[in-house]
Amino acid sequence: WLAPVGAQSFNIYRGTAPGGESATPLATGVTSAAYSDLSATNGTPYYYKVSAVDTGGESAASAESSALPLIPIALPSPPPSITATPGDRSVVLTWQAAAGADTYIIYRGTTSGSEVLRYGGLSNTSFTDTGLSNGTTYYYQLAAVNQLGASVRSGELSAAPHVTVPLAPINVTATPGNSQVSLSWSAAGNALSYNIYRSTDAGNEVLYEQGILATSFIDTNATNGTAYYYQVSAGNGIGESNLSLEVSAVPLPPLPAAPSTLIASAINSAQIRLTWTQTSGTAASFAIQRSTDGVNFTPLNTLDGAASIFVDSGGLTPGLTYSYRISATNLAGSSAWSNVAANATPTTMASPWADADIGGPAIVGSAYAFNGSVFLSGSGNDIWNNSDQFHFVYVPFSGDGTIVARVGSQGNTDGWAKSGLMFRNALAANSAWAMMAMTPSNGAAFQTRDASGNLSNSTAGGYSAPGWVKLVRSGSTFTGYASNDNITWN
């Protein structure tokens, strides 16, 4: 500082913040116009003021001044161990940290010795130079920088960017469908095409499709219910990438539609027939459930997917109403339930009615009444000549009278199969009788046996089921009639 006229000595005041100088002098009695503060710490800023002292006292403090003591430094050395690795339109530079360096600068040229400053202020020890031209050789030098300046340049190194083998595709997904799997993935850099590897065992994929130009593929050669595993690779003129992460999918058909138009029809007192319509061809099986209250259903049976009819013979109780529902099932799951269909099993012939096999036929017959009709099934040689074999539904009858019935349907087991009405003297096979019946091929037939063991007589012609028959008894005279409408009788 400049010493004022008359000053005999100086006092030094110091602080570590602006205006924060201590009231106690750092030094007193300084007789020269200079002072070295040897108690300062490197890196800490210090603030100073100076006052002059004479016989009259101490002057006011001077204006403030500051300084930051630092460790003596030198220019850094150039970065060591530099590498240049070519990539696709890029070069990756790496190096080791240089002692005393704060940042780094990169010089680049396209001929040896022509490098000029290209990038500066780099704090990392690696840098990727992008936007380059493949096939062009680039030359590099590096220097380290600190507050004193830049080091000498490193030795020269070069690299020529070129197309590289692509990376493995990422974001690969597999979406199952009906007998197919859809694959998709993100585009891989440098890729010209893609290859698909497939297996039904995890980790054992083999080449399945190659040369795919898009970033998606649909595998239509897949079996529903089978797990498929896939990996994808990317390729170009240089080579093929590693395989992607493995993905898998299990193709499944669509859920089947619910069966429709379920109908329950009583066959006899111990059987109910179910029929339904298949609304799609994808059912592998049908599940049938049964209920006796229409609310609580329990499994009854499972049928093949081609079925459309089922006869429930599972210990049904005559006279009880049963409800049914059906669902279709395939590999994807089960459909909704069908409509609920219900019907009651008919009771057997109620007293005084009864039924019996006449003449001991080989196949036992049966009969039941249901909704105003009588249903018979039976077998036998015939009702003819001097002995009979058939199934007979009857009620005791005496005196004169008329009986009428509609023959609704008749199985054509023989041209002379007979369904109709009979007055019969007894249940013996050779009993006398008078009968009015329908036949499949010989029309309506009035037939009689006038005494036990005698041969039978017949008058037949016209009419067939469905049709009406009537038998009238007056004393010992029997008369048979036939009609198409229960109005006009012949």
C-alpha positions in Angstrom: 0.0 0.0 0.0 1.0 3.7 -0.2 2.1 5.0 3.2 0.5 8.4 4.2 2.8 11.3 5.2 3.7 11.2 8.9 2.7 7.5 9.5 5.1 5.8 11.9 3.6 2.2 11.7 0.6 0.2 10.4 -2.1 -2.2 11.9 -3.4 -5.1 9.7 -7.1 -6.3 10.2 -8.3 -9.5 8.6 -11.7 -11.4 8.1 -13.1 -14.3 6.1 -16.1 -12.5 4.8 -16.6 -9.0 3.2 -16.8 -6.4 5.9 -16.1 -9.0 8.5 -12.6 -8.0 9.6 -11.9 -8.6 13.3 -11.7 -5.6 15.7 -8.4 -7.1 16.9 -5.6 -6.4 14.6 -3.9 -9.4 12.9 -0.6 -7.5 13.2 0.5 -4.2 14.7 3.6 -2.0 14.6 4.2 -2.9 10.9 6.8 -0.3 9.8 6.9 -1.0 6.1 4.2 -0.5 3.5 3.9 -4.3 2.8 3.0 -7.4 4.9 2.9 -11.1 4.2 0.1 -13.1 5.9 1.7 -16.5 6.5 -1.2 -17.9 8.6 -3.7 -18.1 5.7 -5.2 -21.4 4.6 -5.2 -22.4 1.0 -8.6 -22.3 -0.6 -10.1 -19.8 2.0 -10.8 -16.2 0.9 -9.5 -13.5 3.2 -10.5 -9.8 3.4 -8.1 -7.1 4.7 -8.1 -3.5 5.9 -5.0 -1.4 7.0 -4.8 1.6 9.4 -1.9 4.1 9.9 -0.5 5.0 13.4 1.5 8.1 14.5 1.9 10.0 17.8 -1.6 11.4 17.5 -3.2 7.9 17.3 -4.7 5.4 14.7 -6.3 6.5 11.5 -9.5 5.1 10.0 -9.2 1.8 8.2 -8.4 1.7 4.5 -10.7 0.4 1.8 -11.1 -3.5 1.9 -9.0 -5.8 -0.3 -9.2 -9.6 -0.6 -7.2 -12.6 -1.8 -7.6 -16.4 -2.1 -4.4 -18.3 -1.3 -3.8 -21.5 -3.5 -1.5 -24.4 -3.7 1.1 -23.8 -6.4 0.0 -25.6 -9.6 1.4 -26.5 -13.0 0.0 -27.4 -16.4 -1.5 -31.0 -16.4 -0.1 -33.9 -18.4 -1.9 -35.1 -21.5 -4.5 -37.9 -20.9 -3.0 -41.3 -21.0 -4.2 -44.7 -22.3 -6.5 -43.2 -25.0 -8.6 -45.6 -27.2 -10.7 -45.0 -30.2 -13.4 -47.6 -31.0 -15.3 -47.3 -34.3 -19.1 -47.8 -34.5 -21.9 -47.1 -36.9 -21.3 -43.4 -37.9 -19.6 -42.9 -34.5 -16.3 -43.3 -32.7 -16.1 -43.9 -28.9 -13.1 -42.3 -27.2 -11.9 -43.4 -23.8 -8.9 -42.4 -21.7 -7.5 -42.3 -18.1 -7.7 -39.3 -15.9 -4.7 -36.9 -16.2 -3.1 -35.7 -13.0 -4.1 -32.1 -12.2 -6.8 -32.0 -15.0 -10.1 -30.2 -14.5 -11.5 -30.9 -18.0 -10.5 -32.2 -21.4 -10.5 -31.1 -25.0 -10.6 -33.1 -28.2 -8.9 -32.3 -31.5 -10.2 -34.0 -34.7 -9.2 -34.1 -38.3 -9.8 -36.2 -41.4 -6.1 -36.5 -42.3 -3.1 -37.2 -40.1 -1.7 -34.1 -38.4 -4.7 -31.9 -39.4 -6.5 -32.1 -36.0 -8.3 -28.9 -34.9 -10.2 -28.2 -31.7 -13.6 -29.9 -31.9 -14.9 -30.4 -28.3 -14.0 -28.8 -25.0 -15.1 -28.6 -21.4 -15.4 -32.4 -21.1 -15.5 -33.6 -17.5 -15.8 -37.3 -18.1 -13.1 -39.7 -19.3 -15.1 -41.0 -22.3 -16.9 -39.4 -25.3 -18.9 -40.6 -28.2 -18.3 -38.6 -31.4 -21.5 -39.0 -33.5 -22.8 -37.9 -36.9 -19.7 -39.3 -38.7 -19.5 -40.8 -42.2 -19.0 -44.5 -42.3 -15.8 -45.5 -44.2 -14.0 -42.2 -43.4 -11.0 -42.3 -41.2 -10.9 -39.7 -38.4 -7.8 -38.6 -36.5 -7.9 -37.5 -32.8 -5.7 -35.9 -30.2 -6.6 -35.0 -26.6 -5.4 -32.4 -24.1 -6.0 -32.0 -20.3 -7.0 -28.5 -19.0 -6.7 -26.8 -15.6 -6.8 -23.1 -14.5 -3.3 -22.6 -15.9 -4.2 -23.8 -19.3 -4.1 -26.8 -21.6 -1.5 -29.6 -21.6 0.4 -30.5 -24.7 -1.6 -32.7 -27.0 -1.6 -36.5 -26.7 -0.3 -38.8 -29.4 -2.5 -39.2 -32.5 -4.9 -42.1 -32.9 -7.5 -42.8 -35.6 -10.7 -44.9 -36.3 -13.0 -45.4 -39.3 -16.7 -45.7 -38.4 -18.6 -48.6 -40.1 -21.9 -50.5 -39.9 -21.9 -52.9 -37.0 -23.8 -56.1 -36.1 -27.1 -54.9 -34.6 -28.1 -55.3 -31.0 -30.6 -57.9 -30.0 -34.2 -56.8 -30.4 -35.9 -55.5 -27.2 -39.6 -55.2 -26.1 -40.5 -58.6 -27.6 -44.1 -59.6 -26.9 -46.1 -62.7 -27.7 -49.9 -62.5 -27.9 -51.9 -65.7 -28.2 -54.8 -66.1 -30.6 -56.9 -68.9 -32.1 -54.3 -71.4 -33.5 -51.8 -68.6 -33.8 -49.3 -66.4 -31.8 -48.6 -62.7 -32.8 -45.1 -61.5 -32.1 -43.9 -57.9 -32.1 -40.6 -56.1 -31.1 -38.9 -52.7 -31.2 -36.7 -52.0 -34.2 -33.0 -52.7 -33.7 -30.4 -50.2 -34.9 -28.6 -51.3 -38.1 -31.0 -54.2 -38.6 -32.0 -55.1 -42.1 -34.1 -58.1 -41.2 -35.1 -60.3 -38.3 -35.1 -64.1 -37.5 -37.6 -66.0 -35.4 -36.5 -68.9 -33.2 -39.2 -71.2 -31.7 -39.6 -74.2 -29.5 -42.2 -76.0 -27.3 -39.5 -76.3 -24.6 -38.2 -73.3 -22.7 -34.6 -72.4 -23.6 -34.4 -74.8 -26.6 -35.5 -72.5 -29.5 -34.3 -73.3 -33.0 -34.5 -71.2 -36.2 -38.1 -71.1 -37.3 -38.5 -68.1 -39.7 -35.8 -65.8 -41.2 -35.5 -62.7 -43.4 -38.5 -60.9 -41.8 -38.5 -57.3 -42.8 -41.2 -56.0 -40.4 -41.0 -55.7 -36.6 -43.9 -58.2 -36.2 -44.8 -61.7 -37.2 -47.8 -63.9 -36.9 -47.1 -67.6 -36.3 -50.2 -69.4 -37.8 -48.7 -72.8 -37.5 -49.6 -73.2 -33.8 -51.8 -75.7 -32.0 -54.3 -74.5 -29.5 -53.4 -75.5 -25.9 -49.6 -75.9 -26.7 -47.1 -73.5 -25.1 -44.7 -72.0 -27.6 -41.4 -70.2 -26.7 -39.8 -67.6 -28.9 -36.6 -65.5 -29.3 -35.9 -62.9 -32.0 -32.5 -61.9 -33.6 -31.6 -58.9 -35.8 -29.3 -59.2 -38.8 -27.6 -57.1 -41.5 -24.7 -57.6 -44.0 -22.2 -57.7 -41.1 -23.9 -60.5 -39.1 -26.6 -61.6 -36.7 -27.2 -60.2 -33.3 -27.6 -62.1 -30.1 -31.0 -63.6 -29.4 -33.6 -61.5 -27.5 -35.1 -62.4 -24.2 -37.4 -65.4 -24.4 -41.2 -64.9 -24.5 -44.0 -67.5 -24.6 -47.7 -67.8 -25.3 -50.4 -70.5 -25.4 -52.8 -70.1 -28.3 -56.4 -70.8 -27.4 -59.7 -70.8 -29.3 -62.4 -68.3 -28.5 -64.8 -69.2 -25.7 -67.7 -71.2 -27.1 -71.1 -69.7 -27.2 -73.7 -71.0 -24.9 -75.9 -73.8 -26.3 -79.4 -72.6 -27.2 -82.9 -74.0 -27.4 -82.5 -76.6 -24.7 -85.6 -78.8 -24.6 -86.4 -81.5 -22.0 -88.9 -84.2 -23.1 -90.2 -87.1 -21.0 -89.7 -90.4 -22.7 -91.2 -92.5 -19.9 -91.4 -92.6 -16.2 -87.6 -93.2 -15.9 -86.1 -91.2 -18.8 -86.0 -87.6 -20.0 -84.5 -86.7 -23.3 -82.5 -83.5 -23.7 -81.9 -81.8 -27.1 -80.2 -78.5 -27.9 -78.7 -76.4 -30.6 -74.9 -75.8 -30.9 -74.4 -72.1 -31.6 -70.7 -72.4 -32.5 -68.4 -75.2 -33.6 -65.7 -74.6 -31.0 -67.1 -76.7 -28.2 -64.9 -79.6 -27.2 -67.4 -80.9 -24.7 -70.7 -80.2 -23.0 -71.4 -80.1 -19.3 -74.9 -81.0 -18.2 -76.3 -80.1 -14.8 -79.6 -81.2 -13.2 -81.8 -79.8 -10.5 -85.0 -80.8 -8.7 -85.9 -77.3 -7.6 -84.8 -75.2 -10.6 -82.3 -73.3 -8.4 -79.6 -75.7 -7.1 -77.9 -77.6 -9.9 -75.5 -80.5 -9.6 -73.3 -82.0 -12.4 -74.9 -84.8 -14.3 -72.7 -85.7 -17.2 -70.1 -84.5 -19.7 -70.5 -85.2 -23.4 -68.4 -84.9 -26.5 -68.5 -81.6 -28.4 -70.4 -83.2 -31.3 -73.4 -84.2 -29.1 -76.8 -82.5 -29.4 -78.9 -85.1 -27.5 -78.8 -86.8 -24.2 -81.1 -89.2 -22.4 -81.2 -88.9 -18.6 -81.7 -92.4 -17.2 -80.1 -91.6 -13.9 -82.5 -92.9 -11.3 -85.4 -90.5 -12.0 -88.5 -90.6 -9.8 -91.8 -90.9 -11.6 -93.9 -87.7 -11.3 -91.0 -85.5 -10.2 -90.0 -82.4 -12.2 -86.4 -82.1 -13.3 -84.6 -79.0 -14.5 -81.5 -79.0 -16.8 -78.9 -76.6 -18.1 -75.9 -77.1 -20.4 -72.6 -75.2 -21.0 -70.1 -75.7 -23.7 -66.4 -76.0 -22.9 -63.1 -75.8 -24.8 -59.5 -75.1 -24.0 -60.3 -71.4 -23.4 -62.9 -72.2 -20.7 -66.7 -72.6 -20.4 -69.5 -70.7 -22.0 -72.4 -69.2 -20.1 -75.2 -71.6 -19.2 -78.0 -72.4 -21.7 -81.6 -71.7 -21.0 -83.1 -73.9 -18.3 -85.4 -76.6 -19.5 -87.7 -78.6 -17.2 -90.1 -81.5 -17.5 -91.7 -84.0 -15.2 -91.3 -87.8 -15.5 -94.7 -89.4 -16.1 -96.2 -91.8 -13.6 -96.9 -95.4 -14.4 -100.5 -96.5 -15.2 -102.7 -95.4 -12.3 -105.3 -97.7 -10.8 -107.6 -99.2 -12.0 -105.5 -99.2 -15.2 -102.7 -101.8 -15.5 -100.5 -103.2 -18.2 -99.1 -106.7 -18.9 -97.2 -108.7 -21.4 -99.5 -111.3 -23.1 -98.0 -114.5 -24.3 -94.5 -114.0 -22.8 -92.7 -111.9 -25.5 -88.9 -111.9 -25.4 -88.6 -108.2 -24.8 -90.5 -106.9 -21.8 -92.9 -104.0 -22.7 -93.9 -100.9 -20.7 -96.6 -98.3 -20.6 -97.3 -95.0 -18.9 -99.8 -92.2 -19.0 -98.6 -88.6 -19.6 -100.4 -85.4 -20.5 -103.6 -87.3 -21.5 -101.9 -89.9 -23.6 -100.8 -93.5 -23.1 -97.3 -94.4 -24.3 -96.7 -98.1 -25.0 -93.6 -100.0 -26.0 -93.6 -103.8 -26.5 -92.8 -106.7 -28.6 -94.2 -110.1 -29.6 -94.8 -112.3 -32.6 -98.4 -111.0 -33.4 -102.0 -110.8 -32.2 -103.2 -113.4 -34.6 -104.0 -117.1 -35.3 -104.8 -119.0 -32.0 -102.3 -117.4 -29.6 -100.9 -113.8 -29.0 -97.8 -112.1 -28.0 -98.0 -108.3 -27.3 -98.1 -105.6 -24.5 -101.5 -104.8 -23.2 -102.8 -101.8 -21.2 -106.2 -102.6 -19.7 -108.9 -101.9 -17.2 -111.7 -104.2 -16.0 -114.9 -103.7 -18.1 -118.3 -105.3 -18.1 -121.5 -104.7 -20.0 -122.0 -102.7 -23.2 -119.9 -99.7 -24.0 -117.7 -97.8 -26.5 -114.0 -97.1 -26.3 -112.3 -94.5 -28.5 -108.6 -93.7 -29.0 -106.3 -91.7 -31.2 -103.3 -93.6 -32.5 -100.8 -90.7 -32.5 -97.8 -92.6 -33.9 -96.7 -96.1 -34.6 -93.3 -97.7 -35.2 -93.1 -99.5 -38.5 -91.5 -102.7 -37.2 -93.7 -104.8 -39.4 -96.4 -104.1 -42.0 -98.9 -105.8 -39.6 -97.6 -104.2 -36.3 -100.8 -103.2 -34.4 -101.8 -100.3 -32.1 -105.3 -99.7 -31.1 -108.2 -100.9 -28.9 -109.3 -104.4 -27.7 -112.1 -106.0 -25.7 -110.4 -109.2 -24.3 -112.0 -111.9 -22.4 -108.9 -112.8 -20.4 -105.1 -112.3 -20.2 -104.4 -115.8 -21.5 -102.5 -115.9 -24.8 -105.3 -117.8 -26.5 -108.2 -115.7 -25.1 -111.1 -114.5 -27.2 -111.0 -110.9 -28.2 -112.3 -108.2 -30.6 -109.8 -105.5 -31.7 -109.8 -102.3 -33.8 -106.2 -101.3 -34.7 -104.0 -99.2 -37.0 -101.2 -100.9 -39.0 -98.2 -99.4 -40.8 -98.9 -101.0 -44.2 -102.4 -102.5 -44.1 -104.5 -99.6 -42.9 -107.2 -99.9 -40.1 -108.0 -103.5 -39.2 -111.0 -104.9 -37.4 -109.9 -108.4 -36.1 -111.5 -111.0 -33.8 -111.1 -114.4 -32.1 -114.5 -115.6 -31.3 -113.5 -118.3 -28.8 -110.4 -119.3 -26.8 -107.9 -121.1 -29.0 -109.7 -120.4 -32.3 -108.1 -118.8 -35.3 -108.4 -115.1 -35.8 -110.4 -113.2 -38.4 -109.6 -109.8 -40.1 -111.1 -107.0 -42.1 -108.6 -104.3 -43.1 -108.2 -101.3 -45.4 -107.7 -97.5 -45.5 -106.4 -95.1 -42.8 -103.1 -94.9 -41.0 -101.6 -93.3 -38.0 -102.2 -90.7 -36.9 -105.9 -91.6 -36.9 -108.8 -92.6 -34.7 -110.2 -96.0 -33.9 -113.4 -96.9 -32.0 -114.7 -100.2 -30.7 -118.4 -100.7 -29.7 -119.7 -103.6 -27.6 -123.4 -104.4 -27.6 -124.1 -107.7 -26.0 -122.0 -110.2 -27.8 -121.7 -108.0 -30.9 -118.5 -106.1 -31.5 -118.2 -103.3 -34.1 -115.0 -101.5 -35.2 -114.8 -98.0 -36.7 -112.0 -95.8 -38.1 -111.8 -92.0 -38.6 -109.4 -89.3 -39.6 -111.0 -86.6 -37.5 -113.1 -88.2 -34.7 -116.1 -86.8 -36.5 -116.7 -89.0 -39.6 -116.6 -92.7 -38.8 -116.5 -95.6 -41.1 
